Amino acid sequence: MSTLLSVADLTRLLDPMFDSMLTPRERQTLTVRVERIADGHELFDSDILESGSAWLRWAVFGEDGSSGALQLAGGTQEMVLSVQSDLQDFLAETTFAWGELREPKDLA
């Protein structure tokens, strides 16, 4: 089964995860782009994602991070959990949250 997901839909799915994982100050500085992996082209809200063809690039307090390829074959919940794991790894390596393990609120 193939999941069709627009960039706008992706944003709506990920917003609660970002709200849960970031402090209010961090969340205020967050910028997120969805990019096609092949050429780094930023995708628009109306673009439909193809599994494995895009990733997230983000910045918090000016520190850059990214997700792995957005895999949709396992469903949207699995994809959100994967991005959450990538964000946790990023946070643990930043100067503002070095070594922190963030326990997200229940996203179900």
Salt bridges, closest charged atoms under 4 A:
ASP9 OD1 - ARG12 NH2 2.45
ASP15 OD1 - ARG27 NH2 3.17
ASP19 OD1 - ARG27 NE 2.60
GLU26 OE1 - ARG102 NH1 2.83
GLU35 OE2 - ARG33 NE 2.91
ASP39 OD2 - ARG36 NH2 3.09
GLU42 OE1 - ARG33 NH1 2.99
GLU100 OE1 - ARG102 NE 2.68
